[in-house]
Amino acid sequence: MSKRGVEFANEWIAENIGAEPYDPGDAVIAETVERLLEDATEAGVTREEIEEDLGDLTDLIADAFDEAADGDADRLVDEED
């Protein structure tokens, strides 16, 4: 288990993934994975360290976009109530 990889990925996602007004699609997800990996490399974290506990990075980023959109939708519903 690589706590360092998990912490890096979770912090990076929190700082870099927001709700999109549209389905980001495969190209945006792939570009986002590449940005994550570039930043991870600069921080000395390998892809393997991240994927060891969090699984495939494409799935991780796609899920992060989905969760951000769901959270934004929930917030908007709460504001209407």
Sequence and secondary structure as in RCSB ss.txt:
>XXXX:A:sequence
MSKRGVEFANEWIAENIGAEPYDPGDAVIAETVERLLEDATEAGVTREEIEEDLGDLTDLIADAFDEAADGDADR
LVDEED
>XXXX:A:secstr
  HHHHHHHHHHHHHH    SS  HHHHHHHHHHHHHHHHHHTT  HHHHHHHH  HHHHHHHHHHHHHHHHHHH
HHHHH 
